[in-house]
Amino acid sequence: MIENKTLVQKIFTIPRIILLIGGVALMFVPHHMGTANVTMISRIMIFAVYAMAYDILRGYIGVIHLGFALFIGGGAYFVGILFSQFGSGIPMILLAFVGVSIYSTIWAILVGKITGKSGLLATAMITMAFAEIVRTMMERWRTVTGGTDGMALRVPAPFNDRVFMFYTAFVFMVVVAFILYKFTTSPTGRVWQAVRENENRAIFLGYDTNRARTIALIVAGVVGGWSGVMFALLNRFVNTDLLAMQMTYNAMLYSLLGGAGTLFGAIAGSAIVILFQNLLLDLRNVHAIFDRWLLFFGALYIVVVLFMPQGIMGFYLTWKENRRHKKRIVSESTNQSENN
């Protein structure tokens, strides 16, 4: 009986129950909300995938990547250029996912080779430079990309429907979350965490840490590129803002707020930040102070750093571990008293 109870407790943990309830609730959202809210939630799910991809680098292997926007921006521009040059259609979308995977892998290997022997600060600066190179290329290539004005996309018929796009984004988020979860719990994921905790010890144990970082960057980059494809299909517009450093900062904020190194915390972080941003933008008509909505974001970030430095999921996991530790102490004390 105790074993069955323990098994049930392992399966039905609080985060899994919340995810299950949230997943079921999301299935009914498009039928009870307006188009604007459906689009906003679709955006949250796509950015949640983007944040999970960044969390592979920051949270699991401990790399600070300031040019991560080159993946989501590159994925979006890949779709835009492909559609404008060869037309839109379902086969083109499939080709876009394949092409973006190749694009992201090439960039990841290139960046990995260059930053392999670099420290954290040098890696951050080098990756930022790569993102700026891609952004400059898209700005100068005006005949194809439209420069800073951006380019509009004509997406295939099914993706014109916001409800269809909503369910596509939902399936996309669930599938990618499952894939990344399998990666992080695999031997490869354990090596990533070993590198994060103590790289010298990982090297002493015989692991190739440069190779581990490159693999992590490939996985994160490919998933980030996929989120760019999905964002382009949802937004039907691409511009150089997707390649700006602000996009990397957004991923960092989503990950840190939700809990770096927890993966699923990125979903909570992206939801809180985007909902909070939309709330502040809606309040601009109430008072002029809400035009400075970035001040409120800064205040939110300070509060999180001061009171929950490990993020929402990190805070929950720490609380859970402390509770388990207290129960273990009480149980050992009770057993000792009975034996005496």
N, C-alpha and C positions, 0 to 999 in steps of 0.2 A: 504494500500500500504506500509506504514511504517512497519507494523507488518510482512508482507511478506518479506520485505527487511531484517528485523532483523533476521527472521528465516533462510533466505538464508545465511546471514553473519555468523550465529552460526554454520551452517552445513559446509560451505566451508571456514574454517579457514586456515591460511597459513600452519600450520603443517600437517593438513589433506590433503591439496592439494599436498604438497610435498610427503607425504606418498603414495598418490594415483598415482602420476606420477612415483615415484620410483618403486612402485609395478608393474605398467604396463610395465615400462622399463625392470625390472628384468625378466619378462616373455619372453623377446626376447634375453636376454643375451647369453644363451647357443648356439644359432644359429649364433652368430656373434663374438664369442671370442674363444680363444684356450682353451685346456683342463686345462692348469695351471691356467688361470684366472677364469674359471668356478669353479675349486676347491677352489680357494682363496675366491671367493664370497660366496660359500657354507660354508666355514669355518667362514666367517664374520657373516653369519646369525645364525649359531649354537652358536658362542660365544656371539652374541647379546642376545640370550635367556639366556645364562649363566649369562651375566651382568645384565639383567632384574631381574633374580632371586636374585642376590646379592643386587640389589637396593631395594628389599623388606625389607632387613635387615638394610642396611646403610641409605637408603633414606627415608623409610616410618616409621620404628619403632625406628631408631636411635641406632642400635646395631652394634658394630664393631666386625666382625667375621674373625679372621685371619686363620681359618682352613677350609674355605669354599671349598677348593680344594678336601676335602674328599668326597664331593658329586659328582662332575664331574669325579674325578678319580675313585671313587668307582663304578659309573655307567659304566664307560668304562671297568674296570676290570671285572665287573659282566658279561658283554657281552663276553669278551674274555674267561673267565673261562667256561661260559655256552657253547660257541661254541666249545671250545677245548675238553670238556668232553662229550657233547651230540650231537655234530654236528650242522651245521648251517641250517637255514630254516626260512620261514616266521613265523611259530608257535613259534619258538625259540625267534624271535625278540619280538613278543607280550608277551611271557613269561618274556623276559628280562625287558620290561617296567613295568610289574606287580611286578617282583622281585625287581627291583631298587626302585620302589615306596615304597615297604615294608622296604627295607634296609634303605632308606633315612628317612622314618618316624621313625624307631627305633632309628637311630642315633640322629635325631632331638629331640625326646622326652628325650633321655638320656642326651644329652647336655643341653636341656632346664631345666631339673630337677636339674642338677648339678650347672648350672650358674644362676638359678632363682633369688637367693639372692645376686649375685655377682655384683660388679660395672663394668664399661666399661672396665677398664684395666684388671681386673681379668678374665672377660669373653673372652677378646681377647687372653690372654695367655692360658686359659684352652682349647679353641677351637683350637688353634695352636697345643697344645699337642696332641689332639685327631687326628688331621690330620697326625702328625708325627708317631703316633702309627700305623695307617693304612698303611702309606708309608713303615714303617719298616717291617710290616707283609708281604707286597707284595714283598719286596726285599729278605726276608729270605725264602719265600715259592717258592724257585727256581724250584722245580720239576713241579710246575703247572704254575707259572707266568713267569718263565725265569729270575727272579731277576731283576737286573739293565739292563740286555740286552733287556728286554721286551718280548712281544709275538705278533706274526703276526696272523691276523684273516683271515679266508676264509669266506667271506660274501655271502649271497644268490644271485642268478643270477641277479635279477632286480637291486640290489644295487651295482653291478659291473659297471653299466653304470653311468658315471659322470653326464650326463644330467638328468637321472632319480633321482640321488641323489641330484642334484641341486633343482629340483622342490619339492622333499620331504622335503629338508631343508627349502625351502620357505614356504611351507604349514605349516610346524612345527612352524616356527617363527610367522606366522600370527595367528595361532590358539592359541599358548601359550600367545602371546601378548594380544589377546582378553580376554583370561581367567584371566590373571593377572590384566588387566584393570578393569574387573568386580569386582575382589577382592578388588582392591584399592579404588574403588568408592562405595563399599558396606558398611554397618554399621561396619563390621569387619575392613575394611580399615580405616574408620574414627577413630576407637578406636586406631589403630596402630599410626596414626598421633597425636592423643591426648597424647599417651604415649611418643612419641618423643618430643612433645612440652613442656609438663609438667607432669611428671609421678605422682607427689604428688597430683596434681589437678585431674588426672584421677582416682587415688585411692579414693580421697574424693568423687568423683561422683559415686563410687560404682563399678568400673571396676576392674577385676582381671588382673593386668598388667603382672604377670608371665604367666598366661594362654595365654594372647595376644601375648607375645613374643614367646611362644612355638608354637602357631598356625602359626605365621609368619615364624618361622624356619622350620616348617614342609612344608609349601607351597614353600618356597625358596629352601629347600633341595630336595624336590621331583622334582621340575623343573630343578634344577641343576643336579640331577641324570639323568633326561631325556636327557639333553644336552650332558652328558657323553656317553650315548647310541648312540646318533646321531653322536658324534665325532668319536667314535670307528668304526661305520659303514662307515664313510667318510674316515678316515685315514687308516683303516684296520691294525692298529698297536697300541699297548698300552704299555706304559712303566711308570716308577715311576715319570717321569717329570710331569705327570698330577696330582700327589699328592703333589708336591712341593709347597712351599709357594709362588713361583713366579706366580702360577696359581691364587692364591687368590689376589695377587697384581694386576694381569692383570684385574680381574673383578672389583677391586676397581678403577683402572685407567679408565676403560671404563665408569663406572658409574659416576665418578667425572667429567670427561671430557665432557660427554654428558649432565650431570646435575642430581645430586642426588635428588631423590624424584620426578622425572618426568617420570620414567619408560621408555618412548619411547626415552629419551635421551641416554639410553644405546645402542640403535641401532646405533645412530650417533657416539657415542664414540667408539664403537668397530670397526666401519667402518673406522674412521679416524686413529685410532692407528694401525690397521692391514695394511691398505694401506700405511701409513707412514713407518711402519717397512719394508714392502716389497720394498718400494722405496729406503730406505737406504741400504738394503741388495743388491739391484741391482747396487747401486753406489759404491760398494766396489772395483770394477774393475777400477773405475775412479780415486780414490785417497785412500791412506791407512787410512786416518782419518775416513772413513766411516766404517772401521772395529770396531771402537768404537761407534757403533750406539746407545748404551745405553746413551751416553752423550747427544745425540740429543733428546732422549726421556725425559731425565731429564730437558733439556732446554724447551721442549714443555710443560711439566708439570708446570714448574715455571711460564711460560708466562700465562698459563691458570689460575693458582692460583692468580697471580697479577692482571690480567685484567678482568678475568671472573671467579671469585671464585665460582659462582653459576652454572658454566658449560654452555654449549651452549644453551640447552633448558631453563635452569634457566634464562640466560641472555635475551632470547627472551620473556619469560613470564613476567619478570620484566619490560622490555621495553614496552610490551603490556599494562601492568597495569598502568604504568606511563602515557602512551598515553591516556588511557581511563580516567584517573584521570584529565588530562589537559582538555580533551573534556568536562568532567562533570563541571569543573570550568567555562569554557567558556560559556557553555549552561546556567548555573545558573546566570552568570553575564549578559548574554543577556536577560534572562527572567526578571531579576530584573530591568534592564534598561527599558524594554518595560512596565513593571507595573508602573514604576515611570513616 
